[in-house]
Amino acid sequence: MSQEHVIKIASELALRPQQVAATAELLEGGATIPFIARYRKEVTGSLDEVAITAIRDRLNQLKELDDRRQSIIKSLEERKLLTDELEEKIMQAETMAVLEDIYLPYRPKRRTRATIAREKGLEPLADLIFAQNPAVDPAAEAETFVDKNKGVESAEEALAGARDIIAEQVNEDQTARAGIRALFSEKGCFQSRVAKDKEEEGRKYEDYFDWQEPVAKAPSHRILAMRRGDREGFLRLQVTAPEEQALQILERLFVKGQSACSTQVKEAVHDCYKRLLSPSMETEILAVTKLRADEEAIRVFAENLRQLLLAPPLGQKNILAIDPGFRTGCKVVCLDRQGRLKHSDVIFPHQSAKLAASDAAKTASVCKQYDIEVIAIGNGTASRETEAFIRNIKFARDIPVIMVNESGASIYSASQVAREEFPDQDVTVRGAVSIGRRLADPLAELVKIDPKSIGVGQYQHDVDQSLLRHGLDDVVISCVNSVGVEVNTASKQLLTYVSGLGPQLARNIIDYRNENGPFKSRRQLKKVPRLGAKAFEQAAGFLRIRDAVNPLDASAVHPESYHVVDAMAADAGCSVAEMMKDKSLRMKVHLQNYVSKTVGLPTLNDIMQELSKPGRDPRKQFEIFSFADGVNKIEDIEVGMRLPGIVTNVTNFGAFVDIGVHQDGLVHISQLADRYVRDPGDIVKVQQKVTVTVLDVDLAKKRISLSMKEGSRAKRGTNQKLIT
């Protein structure tokens, strides 16, 4: 671990060097971010997951820079080009761009016009002209370099070759590249035009057929949209900078005076910018802005995913889950309180009145037979019609009917995970099971699906897939460990994300559980094959064992701190279980008495909070939601209606809201609130229940424009309809 890196990161993140150094040491030792944030607060100064993640990512970036630095030095050494001065410049480079600029003149390159000119012996002429001595006549000097044997037929050819050499030298000049890079960054513009004869075929990109936007201000979603259109051949995207200003920068650096040589240098500088520097900087800016757009899109996706994973769970209920459909019918499954499949069937309520009556009786009978407590209906095709059918059935008791977002259910149903869980069932049964289970516990079910298939992203297929996977995995790991996992009921997929585990240890835990029965204590986890001391340290605090002999095994108190709780209970003259149940006993505890070299007040405060609410689920309480009656399809919507909805996706440009018509409506960022909104995520979250006003309905394009502004009702006039 480099002390220079520690100091640099501490300065960048406004942290103490000790905090960064301690965190880096823990990460190098194999500690996970959730473990460090939860159980090593004394070591890091109570850094949270966001700060620890930032330290980890910056350490990785600096390591990548160091690796590239060493690779360049090795290459230069092998070619005997490394000098003390050059090595010092390389070691002082603080960004990859600066490092590559330093290396550019020495990088092995293909044959260029300058290379060919050097082969013809024209470098001395180029050096003479570049010196720009007023007394030198470049035309006369060029005559002395005419040599038909070397391929130089005339003085003009000699001058052209010399200018090619000068142009390459200008292109490889570190100061020149820095100046042009800054110009492109600060004053560059994206220019998007429709490709020839692609107007009709590329109609979905018509907003960018004649579009111009500053590089510095272009938002992530527009950058990714333009790049996709360019990649698909419907647009032509380029980045331009003010050419006059660029040439002025270069002329100030390289053109001296008004001599004939200066005129040649000026011509070479202009050629350099148009042929070399401008295309190079355009490529670089496109890459930099792509990374910026990727990072922002991934940030938005990650936040949406976090909200979805931490959506309130209904909890353990007997569930009738329905995957609705018209022609192929509705697949119906019954799940018990542990989510196990007990029954499956198909009903056809939308094909005839006779079938609907028969299926209604069948559904009522199944609900009675399996003691169904709630009915879950996927929100896909025929969902509202199926909901209406179910609500008209007279059940023996009142059964709530809840619409469930089924995004990704089809991905799960065809996956290897689903085949392992239900080898004897077809994809329709698996999909219905997934719908029911994600109502009971969204987190436990959604971890079985590739996060980018869940449908809460923004151009997720256009961003760097490695960065996306890394960012989304961080979110899933954070969510799983913040909630905690019941080790005796968790799936392999859920256990995989527990701190310190992974696919193999998760499989070993499942196998041990199947062979030996439920775990009775956390200590028993040490008997799982290959689950060593380090893995136990990282995982134990996040694994729960309900009804264990030691009540702390069902809490987030780490086993390494059990002795502290035992001491508290002994001093209070009671058992640990009694202390957990009786607030008055906990009030007798003076935390200062238990501070030691390894246990400080942050950990002690966490312990006391956990003793008061052992194993508390941080997710919110589940609330039943219903869409508006009578509004089942887009044709039912009228401008001015006020409708309840659920936010399904948040993007940089607004939020998409499901209002129960099989087509999400868009609340543009300008319609999210009566005040200026910079980030839609500050106003709404995925799964949030909202009330919206219909601003416009485009039936042909199936587009619905919505508003969440308080004044939107009044602005629509007197024809608005309030739907509740």
N, C-alpha and C positions, 0 to 999 in steps of 0.2 A: 504494500500500500504506500503510495507516494505522499509525502507530507505536503508537497506542492499542490497536489490534487485536493487534499483535505482543506488547505487554506483557501484555495480557489473556490471550491464548492461552498464552503462556509460563507465566503464573501457574497457569492451569487445568490444564495438562499437566505441570507441574513440569519445564519445560525452560528453557534459557538463552534470553534474547531474541535473541541472535545466531543461535542455531539456527533459531528460528522465522522470523526475518527472511530468512535465507539460503534456507531452504526455500520460503518464499513467493515470493521473487524467482525461484527456479528454476521454480516452477510457473507463475508469470506469463509466464516466457519460453518456455513450451511443453514443458518437460521432463516426462517421465512419472514416475510413482511408482517403477516398477522401475528405471529409469535412475538416478534420484536415489539410491535406496537402494544400488545396486550400484556406481555409478561416480562418485559425488560425496560420498564419506564425509568427506573432508577439509573440504568446504564446510559440511556439516550437523552435523559432530561425530558421525558414524557413526549417524545416526538410521535405524531400520529402517522397513519398509513400514507397519507398524501406526501408528507415530508420525507418519509423513509423511501417511498417509491421514487421521489425526485432525486434523492441521493444515489440510489441504485442506478437509475437511468443515466445520471451525469457521470458516474464512475465508469459506466460502460462506454459512454461517448469518449471520455478522455483516454480510456484504454485503447479504443479503436484508433484514436489519433496517434497514440504512442506506438501502436503496432505499425501503422502506416509510416510513421517517422523512421522507425528502425528498418523497415523494408527499403525505404528510399536510401538511407545511409549505406545499407548493405549493397544495394545496386551500384551506388557511386563508388564505393570501395572496390568492388570487383572490376569496375571499369577504370580505376585509378583516376577518378575525377574529384574525389573528396578533398577539400582543403579545410583548414581550421576555421577560416572565415565562413565558408559555406556550411560547415557543420553547426557552427554557432547560430547562423540564421535559421537552419532547420530546427534546431532545438528550441528556439524562441518562438516559433510559429504557434499561434494559439487557436487557429481554426484550420479545418481541412482545406478550405479555399486558398488561404495564404500559403499553406504547405505545398499545395499543388502548383501554385504560381511560382514558388521558389524552384521547384523541381522541373518545371516545364522546359527551360532551355536545355536541360540535361537528359530529358526523357528520350529513350530510343524512339525514333519516329520513322514513318514511311518516307519515301522519296517525295520531296516537295519541290516547288519551283525554286525555292532558295537553295535546297540541296543540289539541284541540277546546276544552278548558277555557280555554286561553290566548286562543283566538279569541273566546271569550265574555267576555273581560276579567277573568278571575278570578285572574290572577297576583299582583296586589297583595294580594288576600285570602290567597293561599297564603303570600306572604312574611310577612304580618302574623302568621299562625298559626304559621309555622315559627320565628319569633323567640321564641315561647312566653313572652310577657310575662304574668305572673300577673294583671295588671290588665285584660287584654283579654278581652272576652266574645265568643268566636267566633260564637255564634249571633246575637248582636246585630249584629255586624259583617257577617255574611252577609246580613242583611236589606237592607243598603244596596246589595248587588250583584244583587238581584233585578231582572231586566230582561227582560220577555217578548219585547221586540224582538230581544234577543241570544240568546234561547232559554233563559234562566235563569228557571224558573217559580216557584221557591221558595227559601227560605234553605237547606233541606236539599240541594237541587240545587247551590247555590253551594258549600256545604261539601264535597260529594262531588267537585266539580270541583277545588276547592283541594287536596283530599287526593290526587287524581290527579296534580296538578303536583308535590306534595311527594314522592309515591311515585317519580316519574320522576327527581327530583333525587337521592333516596337511591340509586336504581338506578345513577345515573351517577357517584356519588361514588367516587373512586379508593380511599380507605381502606376504605370499606364493601365494595367488590368484592374487595379484597385479603384482608380478614378472612373473608368467606364462601368465597372460593376456597380458602383455607388449611383451613377447616373441611371442605369437600367432599373435599379431597385427603387430609387426615389421618384423618377420621372418617366419610367417605362410604361408602355400601354399594351394591353392585350388587344389584338385586332382579330375579329372573327368574321369570316365571310362564307357565304354558301358556296359549296363546290359546284363546278360547272355541270349543268343539267341535273342537279340533285334537288331542285326546289320541291318537287312533289314527293319524291321518295323520302326526303329528310324533313318532312313537315313538322315532326315533333321537335325539331331544333330551330323552328322559324324565329324564335326570339333572338337567336344568335346569327341570323343570316347577314346582318349588317350591324355589328356590335363592336363598341370600343369602350375600354374601361381601364383605369389606372392599375398597374400591378400592385401598388402599395395598398389599395383599398378593395380589391376584388375579393369577395367572400368565397369560402371553401366550395359551396355548392355550385357556384357559377364556373369556377375554375375547373372542377371535375366534369361539369356538363359540357363545357367547350372542348375539353380534352377528349371526352367520349365521342362527341360529334366528329372531331378531327380523326380519331382512331377508326371510326366506322366509315369514314370517307364522305361524310355529308358536309363537313365544314373544313375550312382552311384556317388554322390558327397560327398566329405569329406574335412575337413580342418585339416592339419597336421602341426606340428611344429618340429624343430630339437629335437628329443628325448634326445640325449646326453646332449644338453645344458639345457633342461628342468630339467633333473635329477641333473645336476650340481647345478642349482639354488636351488633346494629343499635340496640337501645334504649339501650345505653351510649353509642353514638356520637351519637344524634339526639334522644332524649327527655330533656327537662330538667324536673325537678320533677313536681308533681302537678296542675298547673293544667288548666283546661278546654282551653286550646290544646294542652297536652302530651298530653291524651287524644286529640285529633284527630291529632296527629303520630304517636302510638303506633298508632292505627288505620291511618294511611297507611303506616307502617313494616311492619306485618303484611301489609297488602295488597301492598306492594312485594315482600316476600320471596316470597309465594305466587304472585303473578301475573307478576313480572318477574325478580327475582334468582335464585330457585330454578331456574326453567326455563332461564335463561341459563347458570347454573353447571353444570347437568346437561348441557347441550349442550357446554359447554366441556370438562368432565371426560370426557365420552364421546369427544371429539376427542383430548384429551391421552392418555387411556389407549389409544385406538386406535393412536396414533402409537407409544406405548411398546410395545404388543403387536406392532405391525408390525416395529419395530426388533429386538425380541427374536426374532421368528419368522424374520426375514431373517438375523440373526446365526447362528441354528441351521442354517438352510438353507445359508448360505454356508460354514459349517464342514463340513457334510456333503458339499457339492459339492467342496470342496477335497480332502477325503479320497478322494472318488470319482475326481476328475481325476488325483490323484497316486497312484492305485493302481498296484502293481507291473506293469510291462509284461512280457509273455512274451518279446517281442523278435521278430526276423525269423525266421519259421518258415513252412514250407509247411503251410497249415491247411485241414482239411475242416470247414466250418461248417454246422450244421444248425439250421434253424428248425422245431421239431417241431410236429406236429398229428395228430389222429386222422382225421377224415373227409376232409379235403383233403390228407392226406399230409404228409410231411416234405420241406421244400425243402432241397436239398443243394447247396453250392457249394464249389469248390476255389480257394484263393488261393495265389499264390506268395509268396516271402519279402518282396516289396515291396508285398504286399496287392492285387495285380492279379487280377482275376477270370479264371480259366482254364477253368472248367467249371461247369455247373449242371444239376441234374436233380431229379426228384421220386421219392421212394420211399414205399411204403405198408406198413410193417412191422407195423401194428397191425390189419390188416383180415382176414388169414387166414394160416395156417401156411405155405401154399404161397407166397404173396406175400412173407412174411417170409424164407423160405429163398432165394428168388430175389434179393431186395433185399440180403440179407447177402452173397451172392456178388458182386453188382454193386458194393457198397460196398467190399469187399476189393479188387476189381480196380481201382477208381478210386483207392484209396489207394496201390496199388502204382504205377499209371501216373503219378500226380502226386507221387510221393515224399512222401506226407503224413507230417508229423512230430508232429502233435497234432490232436485232434478237439475242436471247440468246439460245445456244445449249449446253445441258449437255454433259460432256466429257466421258460418259459411252459407252456401246455397240452401234455400228453403228454411233458414233458421227462424225467421219471423213467423212464417206460416206454421212451422212445427211448434213454435212457442204458443201460438194462438190455439192450436189443436190441443196441446197439453193443458192449457189453462181452462179449457172447456170441460175437461174430465172431472167427474165428481169422485174424488178420492175419499177414503174412509177418514182421513184427517187432513188438515191443512199442510201442504207440502210446498215449500218455496221453489220457484222456478228461476234459474239464474243463467244468463247468457255468458258463455266463456269464449275468450279469444282463442281460436284454434290455429293461429299461425304456427307453422312448424310441425303440426300434428301429423301431416302426411309424410314429412321428412322422417319423423320418428318411426312411424308405422312400417316404413320400408327399410329401416336401419338394421344393422347387425344386433344392436342392443335389443330392439323389439323382438327380433327373431329368437334371441336367447331367452328372453322373458316369456314369450308366448310362441313356442315352436309349432304348436298345433292349431294356431289361429291365423286367419287371413288378415290382410292389411286393414280392412274396414273395422274389424274388432279391435285391433291394436290402436287404431286412431281414436275410436270411441273411448277406450280405456284411458288414453292419454288426456282426453278432454275432461274426464271425470277426475282423474288424479291431479291435474293442474288446478282444479278448483279447490281440492282438499289441501294441497301444498304446492304452490307454483314453483318454488325453489327446487324441491326434491324432484319434480318432473322435468323442469326445463333444463336441468344440467345434463339430461340425456340427449339433448339436441345441440348440434353445432350452433353456437350463438349467432353467427351471421345469417342463419336460416330462420331466425325467430321473427324477423320483419319489423325491427324497430331502428333500422339503420338509415344512413344517408349516403347513397352511392357506395355501399359497402363492397361491391364487386369491382370497383374501380381503384380502390386504395391499395397500398402495399399490403399484401396478404400476410406477410410475416409480422409487420407492425400491428395489423388488425388482430391477428391471433394472440399476439403477446398482450395487447391492451385488454382484450376481452377476457382472456384467461385471468388477468389480474383482478378484474371485476368479479368474476365467478368465484375465485378463491376468497376474495374479501367478503363477499356475501355469505358464502357457505360457512366460513369461520366466525363471522359476526353472529350468525344465528345459532351455530352449534349443531352437532349431528348425533342423533340417537343411534348408537353403534349396533344395537340389536335389531333394528328395522331398516337401516339405511341400505340403499342399493350400492352396487360397486361404483357406479358413476358418481354418486354423491360422496362416497368415501374417498374417491380419487382426488378430490379437491381439498381434502382436509390437510392442514399444515403438516408437513413432514411425511405424508404418505405418497400416493401415486398409484398408477394402475396395478402394479404387481402386489404391493402391500395391501391394497384394497381387496384384491382377489384373495389373498392369503387370509385376511380377516373374515371374509365371507365363507371361505372353505372351513376355517376353524370353527366358526359359528355353526355351520351346518353339521359338522362332525361332533361337536362337544356341547351343543345347545347354547342358549343365550349367555352372554358374558355376565358374570355376577359382580365383577369389580374392575376398575381400571387396571389394577395390578395384573389382572389376568391377561391383559393385552401383551404383556412381555413374553407370554408363551407362544404367541403367533410367530410362525417361522419367518426369519429375516427381519423381524421388527425389533431392532436393537435399541440401545439406550438413547441414541440421538433422535431416532424417529419417535420414540416414546416421549421424550422431552418436548419435541415440537408439536406432537399431535394430542397428547393426553388431555390438555385443558379444553380442547374443542370437541372432544367426544363425550357424550352423555350416556349414563346408564341409569335408566329409570328404575326405581325400586331396588337399588343396590343396597348392600348391607351398610356401607358407609354413605350417608346422605350427601356427602360432598361430591361423590361420583356423579351425581345428577346436576352438578353446578358447574360454573366456569372457574371455580377455584382450582388452581393447578396443584397436582399432587405434591409438588415441591414445597408448597405452602401449607400442607395439611398440619404439620407440626405446630405452626403458628396458631391455627384455629383450635387445635387440641389444647394448647396452652391457655388460650382465651377462655375456653369452656371450663378448664380445670380451675382457673382463677375465679371464675364466676360460680363455681360449685354446681355445675350442671353438665349434661351431655351436649355434644355438638348438635344433635337433633333438637334438643330442648331449646338451645340458643337460637336455632334457625326459626323456631316457631314463636318464640316469645321476645317481643321487642324490648320489654323492660330488662331482660337479661343482657341484650346487646347494648343497651344504654349504659350498662355498668363498665363496659370495656373502654379503657383509656389507651388509644392507639400508640401514643408515645412510648408506652411501656414495652412495645413489641418491635420497635425500630432496631435494626441491626445493620451490620455491614452489607448484607445482601438483600434485606427487606426494608424498604423505606415507606414513607407515608403514601405515595401514589398506589403502591400495591396493597397496602393495608386498607386504604379507602375503597379500592375495588373489591377487596374481600368482604368488607362490611356491607357494601351494596349487594353483593351476590348472596350473602347470608340472609338478607331481608327478602330477596326475590330469587331464589335459586333456580338456575336454568331459564331465566325469563327470556321469552322470545321478543326481540326488539322490533318485530314487525307490528304494524297497526292492527286494530281490531277490524274484522271483516264486516262490511256493510253490504246489504242486498241492494241491487240496483235494477231498475226496469226502464226499458225504452218507452217512448210515447205510444199509447194505443192508437191504432188506425193509421200509423205512419210506418208502412212496411217496405215500401219500394220508392225509388227516386221520383216516380210520377206522383206520389202522394204529397210531395213537399211543395209548399208555396212560399214565396218571398214574404218575409215578415214573421214566419212561425218562430216561436220560442220552443226549443227542444232540449231535453236532457241528453247528454252524450258522455262518452268515455274517451279520453285522449289515448290514441293508439301509437302515435309517433311524434317526436319533437325534432324539428330540424332548425337550421340557421334562419330559415325564411318563414317559419311559422309552426303551427301544430295541426296534425290530422286528428279528426274526431269522428268516432263511430256513433252515428245517430240511429242505427238500426235499419238501414236501407240497403245493405250490401255494398255500399260505396261510401268510403270515408269522405267527409268534407274537410276543406282547408280553412283554417283560421290564419290568415296572413299575419305576419308580424305586426303590421300596422293596425290590425283589428284585435290584438290580444288584450289591450288595456287602453284606458283614456289618457295614458301618459306615454312618453317615448320609451320604447323597449329596445335594449341593445341585444339581449340574449333571451330568446323565448323560454329557455330553461329556468329563467328567474321567475317566470309567471306560471308555467304549467309543467306537470310531470306526467310521464307515461302512467296510465291506469287511473289518473285523476278524473273524478266525476265533475262535469261542468254543465252549465246551461248556455246554449248558443242561440243566436238569432240568424235566420237564413237571409243572406244578402242577395244571392243569385243562384239560379239553377240552369245549367246548360245540359239539356237532355242528350243532344247529339254527341257531345264529348264526355258525357257522364261526369261533369264537374259540379261540385257544390261549394259555393263560397259562404263562409260563416263569419260571425263576429262574436266576440266576448265582451265588447265594450258596454259599459253600463248604459250609455245613451243610445245604444243601437236600436232599442225598441221605439223610442220616441222619434228617431230619425226615419223610421220606415213608414210613418204616417198612421192612419187609423185603421188600416186593413190587416194589421198584424194579428196573428192568432196565437194565444198562449196555450201551449200543449204541456201537460204535466203527467 
